[in-house]
Amino acid sequence: MIKYDKLWQTMKQKGITQYDLYSHYGIGRSLLDKLRHNMNVEIFTLDRLCSILDCDIGDIVEHIPDEESADSV
């Protein structure tokens, strides 16, 4: 599972709010909703967020192994 919990922490550290993302950077509210619910987003979007936040992808995305796939390895 991909989780975006680190995104919100990085945004807080950088002083950028969700309002800033959609009003100043053109990040749609529906995209923010997808991120809040750990839904699928394009790699282009993650690249754009990294550029906006001046961070590495590991600062906004975390991979959590699913229990089912961990059992099959």
Secondary structure, DSSP 4 states (H G I P E B T S, - for coil): -EE-HHHHHHHHHHT--HHHHHHHS---HHHHHHHHTT----HHHHHHHHHHHT--GGGT-EE---HHHHHH-
